[in-house]
Amino acid sequence: MSADRREFLATAGAAFTSSIFTGNLKGANDRIAVGFIGAGRQGNTNLGNAMRQPGVQVAAICDVYQPRVESAVAAAQRAGHQPKGCKDFRDVLADKSIDAVCIATPDHWHALMTVEACKASKDVYVEKPVCTYVDEAPKMVQAARKYNRVVQAGTHHRSAGHIPAVREILSSGQLGQVTFARVWLYSLEPQEGIGNPPDMPPPPGLDWDLWLGPARYHAFNQNRFAVDRGMWGAFRYYWDYAGGQLSDNGIHFIDMLQTAFNETAPTVVTALAAKTYLKDSRETPDTEVCLYQYPEFIMSYEHRYGNAQSMFGRSNGVMVYGSKGTLFIGAGGAYSLYPEREPALSPENPVGSLGGQFGGAVARGAQPGASETPATAPGGGAAGRGAQVTRAGGMQPRPAEAPKASIDVPGMTPAVTHWGNFLECMRTRQKPVADIEYVARSAVTALLGNIAFRAKVRVEYDPKTWTSPQREARALMAYNYRPPWKLEV
């Protein structure tokens, strides 16, 4: 890693604390009225996380499916709130007493609702991925800046306590020269997947046309709405509304990687994908491999549903490979540092520092050699269990300090801390930890992988202009909303 790059990384914190504007601020003791748009599974999760924060007033619950409105209103009432219920998000935006909105709708609504909320002078907590088309991303950023709004995206792993430590490792040069990174999500799912239900009339209490909104018309189908099935919304697996596993779960880990490297962005993307294992009606691939070229390294993204075996012993995560060591970054505050042996001209070091086979002695719990010992955050691996850590490859690994959350409240998960950061930034008018510009770029990275696969082209991308010279790629970057919906900043 170059000295200039290390200096750039070391100054990362400034990007997350810069003020977005000055003006009338809410006092620390003022209550913040929040309207919740989308009362499905994730919407209710956000509702619960927000109600754990001091000074929050649940002012409105909005959903196109009346039973969900009634259930969420009842939950808020049990917690001492008295929200109004409604079907149309525009009623929430028109209420001048509401300070902020939480958008937890299907993905195809995120960009339009965020822009409209900014225009209505609301701060916004919008779920990931923040958009479904690349061209929506810069308009979301433009709206946030034009209307001076705080816009926090729901990539809550940014609020995990291990992120500052990960950045310090990268900025200090401990890993040496980083040339490769990997993001992976592996699982073994039932081959019938989400099934193949037929189209049918929508259930009572659902405004299906409003649910579709800017997406092209399609008859109601349980898989597209996942009503009363006790599952996360399967809309994620249809191109009209989302981008499958890559933009649903992959975005979390891509975002952690780009966060760790201070909002870096890819410049070239290629991909291969297929749906060959699952036998359900989803459109998105069950197996996908994307290659991203960043300014200083190449990243491989992989997901599959037909096999859960992982050489890393984890079903998902990020690995960053440097000439002096390898850094694992996981969810829930886990990270591990594996030192490399000294470089050798002969093939004495064919598998780096992790033994004859990755996951061999270390994964089995046997006593590793000095050069095989990872330095690990609490709960993240061997060093967290008290392993001895010694010098290897010119680097002195050490057990990491316990993660420190940005809000020091016992028992707070990153998702709850993430909400605390959003509310604090509403009061201070600072950029939140998942500011829309940063996370919009992470969302675009995920979208580019699907674009490369679907367009069957090598996508060249300019992160400064959010564009590509490839005509086939641009066709899939552009949104084409169903009338009368328009995205206008």
N, C-alpha and C positions, 0 to 999 in steps of 0.2 A: 504494500500500500504506500502511495506517495506521501511525502511530507505535506503537500498542499491538501491532499485528501484527508489526512489525519487532522489537520488544522480545521478543515471544514466540518468534519464530524464532531470535533471537540466543542464547536460553538453551536451545536444543535439546539440546545435548550432555548436559545433566544427565539427560535421560530415558534415556540409554543407559548411564549409569554408576552409577545408583542401585542400592544393594544390595537384594536381594530377601529376605534373611534372614541371621541369624548362627547359627553352630552348628559342628559338626565339619567341618573343611575338609581336603581332600587337600593334601598338601604339593606343592611345585613339582616334586619329584623322584619322586613316586609315580606308578605306572603306572595308567592309566585303562582299565578293561576295558569294551569296547564290543561289543554284539551287533547284528548287521546283519539287519534284517527286510526281505526283498525283495531278490533277487539278480538282477534283470533289468539292463537297460542302465544306468539311473540308479543302481541299487543298487551296481553294480560301479564306477561313477564315484565314488560316495561312499566306497566301500571303498578305492579307490586314493588319494583325497585324504586320508582319515584316516590311512592308513599312512605318509604323508609327514610326519606330525606326530610330534614326539618324545613319548615317554611313552605311546603308545597300544598297547594289547594287544587284538588281534582275538580275542574270546572265543567268538563264536558266529556262524554263518551260517544264516539261516532262509529257506526259500522253499517254497511249495506244490508246486513242480516240481523233482523230485529231480535231473535233469541240471544245473539251475542251481546247486543246493547244491553238487554235486560240483565244478563248474567254479570257483566262488568259493572254496571251501575250498582247492582246489589253488593258486589264485592267492595266497591268504594264506600258505599253507605255503611257497611259493617266496620270500616276503618274510620268512620267519623266524617266522611265527605258527603256532599250533597250535589253531585253532578247532574246536569241535564243530559238527556239522551237524544240522539238524532241520527238520521240516515245519511245526510248529504254533508260532506266536509266543508262545503261553502258556507253552511250555517255557522260552523265553528270559526272560520276565518272572518266572518262578518261581525263576530262578537268582540267589541272593542275592550271588554273587560278581561279578555284572555291574553296573557303575555306570551305564551309559547305553546307549540303543538308538538306532539310525538306522532310521527308517521310510521306506522307498522302495518301498512297495507301490502298486497302483492307488489313485487318489484316494479312492474310497469307503471305504477302510479307515483313512484318516489320522486322523480325529477319534477313532474308537473306540479304536484302538491307542494314541494319545497319552494319552488319559484313563486307560486301563488301565495304561500304563507309569508315569504319575505316581502312581497308586495303589500301584504296586509299588515305589515309591521309586527310580525310574530317572529320570535326566535324559534329555532327548529332543532329537534332531535329526530333524525331520520335513520331508519334501519338500513343495514347493508343488504345487498350492494346498493349504492345510492342511485344508480341508473342502470338502464338496460341497453342503451345506445351510447356510443362514444360521443356523438354530437350533443347529447344532453349535458355532459359533464361540465364543459366550460360555461354553459348558460347558468348552471346551478351556482358556480363560483361567482359569475358576474352578478347574479341576483343578490347573493349574500353581501358582496362588496357594495353594490349600488344602493341597497336599502339598509346598509349598516346593521346587519343581523349576525347574531351568533348562531352558527349552524354546526352541530355536532353529529357525526355519523356513528352508527351503532357498532363499530369495530372495537368492542370493549377490551380486547386484549392489549390495546395501547395503554390502558390504565392499570395493567398488571405491574406489580412491584419489581419484576425482573428486567423490564425494558431499559431503565437507566444503566443497570449493570452490564447488559448486553452491549449497549452503545459504548460504554467505557472500554470494554474489551476490544471492540472494533476500532475505536478512535486511538487507542494506545498502541496499536500495531502488534499486540500479543499474538495474533494469528499469522503474522507475516504477510505475504502477498496472497490475497484472496483471488482465486481464479474460478471457483465453481461453487454453486449452492444448489440445494435440492429442497423442494416442497413435495410432500406426499400425503395421500389419504387412501388407506387400504381397508377394505372390509369384505366380508362374505355375507351377502344378502340372500334371502330366499329368491329362487329364480323367478317365481311368479310376480315379484316386485309389488307394484301398486295395483296390479290387476288390469282388467280390460272392461270396465263397466260401459254400458251403452249410453248414448245421449238420451236425455229425458227432460221433462219439464222441471224447472227449478222448484225447490221446496217453498212452502208458504213463508212469507216474511222476508224473502230475498229479492232485492232489486238486481237482477242479473245484468241488465243493460248498464247500470251504474257501476257494477263490479268490473265489467269489461272496460268501461271508460274509453281511453284512447286506443286500446287494442282492437284489432279487427274482430268482427262479429263471429262468434261460434256458439252453437247450441250448448245449453248447460250440460255439464258432465261432472260426475262426482270427483273424478281425478283432477279436474281443473280447479275445483273449489274445495274438495276434501271435507265436505260438510258431514258432521256427526260421525267421523271415522276414527277419532282419537289419534290423529297423526299430524305431523307437520304438514303444512300445505303442499300438496303435490303439484301445484301450479309451477313450482320451481323447475319442473322437467318438461316445460313446453316453451318453445321459442318465442311465442307471442308475449309471454309474461316474464321470462327470466332466462338464465343461462346454465341451468343444471348444477352439478356438483362444483364445477370450477368457480362460478360466481356466487354460489351459496355458502359452502364451507371453505373452499379453496381461498376465497378472498381474505379470510381471517389470517391465514398463514402467509399469503403473499403480502398482506398489509404489514405483518410483523417484520418480514424481511425488508420491505422498503422503508419502514420506520427505522429499523436498526441501521440502515445505511443512509439515513437522513433524506428520505423521500426521493431516492433515486428512481429512475424510470427506464424501461427497456427501449431500445431503438430498432430491434429486429425481432420478429416472432415467427416461428414455424410450429406446426402441430399436425398430429395424426390422431384420429379418434374413431370409435365405432361403437355401435350397440349390437353386441353379439351374444351376450350372456342373459340379460334380463328379457323376459317374454311379455312384458306389460306394454301399455300404450304410450309410454313416455317417448318424447322425441329426442331428448338430449342423450349423449353417449354414456355408456356404462364403463367404458375404458378410454382414457385420454392421456396423451403425453404431449406436452408443449415445451418448446425450448425458447428461452428469452435471452437475448444478448443485451447486457447492461454495459455501461461505459467501462467497467473494470472486471467484470466476471460474466459467466454464463450461468443461467439458472434453469434447472429442469423441474417441471411440474408434472406430477403423475397422480391419477386416481383410478381405482378399479373397484368393482363390486363383487367380483367372482373369486377373490382369494385374499385372505387377511394376513398372510405371512409377511413379516417385515424383517429385513436384515438388521434393523435398528431396534427391534423389540418394542416398537411403539406404532400404533395404528396411524398416527399423523404427526407432523412436525416440520421443522426447518433444520437443515444442516448447512453450515457455512464452512467451506474447506479452504484453509490457508496453508502456506508452506511451513509454518511452525505449529499449527494445531487445527483442530476441528471443533466447531462450536455447534452444539445442539440447542435449539430454541423450541420450547413447547408451550402449550397452553397451561394455564393455572400456575404460572410462576416458575416452571421448571426450565432449567438450562444446565448444560454440562459442557466442560471444556476438556478435550482430549489432546495432549501434546504429541507432536510428531518426533520421531527419531531424527538424528542428524542426517543430512543428505548423504547418499552413498552412490559411488560410480558403478559398483557392481549390484546385482539384484539382491541385496541383503535386506531390503526394506519394502518388499513387494506389497505389504498390506498395512503400511503405516504403523500406528501405535496401538492397534486394538487386537493384537494377537494373531494367531494363524488363520482364524476366521473371525470376521466381525460378529460380535455376539457370542464368541466362544467362551474363554475363561471368565471374562468380565461378566457376561450375561448369566453364566451359570453360577456365579457367586463364588468362584474359586479365587484364591489370593492372586491378584495380578502382579506382574512385574512393575518396576518403577515407571517404565515408559508406557505402560498400558493403563495407568490409573487416571480416571477422569476427575477433574475438579468440578463439583456439582453443587447447585443450589439445594437448600433443604427440600427433601421430598423428591429430588430429581435424579438420584442415582447414587453411585458408590460413595462419593465424598460426603454426601449428606448423611451417610450411615457411619461416618467416622473412619473412612479409609485413609491410609497414610499417603500423602502426596509428595512426590519428590521431583527433582529437576529432570527434564528430558528435552532433548532437542534445543537446548539453549533457552528454554522458557520455563519459568517457575510458576506452575499452576498452584492454585490454592482453593480451599473451600470458599465459595462465595458467601458474602454476608446475607443475612435473611432479607428477603425483599421488603421494601418500604413502600407502602401505598401512599398515594398523594394525599389521601384523607386518612388520618390515623384513627380509625374507628375499628375496634376489635370486631371480627366476624364479617367485615365487609368483603364481598367478592369483587373482582374487577368490574363486573357489570354494574354493581351498586356504586362503586367508586366512580365509574364512568358517568353515571347520572349526577353524582356530586360535583364532578368537574364541570359539567354542563351548567348546572345551576349557579355555581360559583362564578363562572365566566359571564353568565347573564348579569350578575351584579357588578363585576369589575370591568366588563366589556373587553376582556382579553380573548385572544384566540384559544379555543378549547384544544385539548390534546388530540382529538380526531377532527380537526378543522376540515371543512368541506373540500378545500383545495387539495389537501394531502390525501384524503381518502377517495376523492373522485379519481385521482391518478391511480390509486390501487385498484379501484373498480375497473378502470379502463384497461389496466394490465390483464385482468381476468378476461374482460370482453375480447381483447385482442387475440387471446388464445383460441377462443371459439370462432372468431372471424377468420383466422388463418386456416382452421380446420374446414369451416363451411365454404370459404371462398376458394380453398385449395391453392393458396398462393403464399409465398414468403412475404410477410407484411413488413415493410419498412415504416417506422413510426417516428414522428417528430414531436416529442413531449412538450416543446415550447409552443407549438401551434395546434396541438391535439389533432394532427392530420396525418394522412398517408398518401404517397404518390400513386399507390395501386388503385386503379378504378374499381376492381372487384372488391377490395377491402372497403373503400369508401361507401359502396352501395350498402354494405351491412353496418356501417357506422351511423348512417342517417336514420333518424326516426321519421315515421310517416303516420301521424296520429289520425285516428278515425274522427271525422267531423262530429260534433263541432269543436272538439278539444284542440287547443293550440298552446304551444310553449312559447310564451312571449315575455321577455324580461322588461 
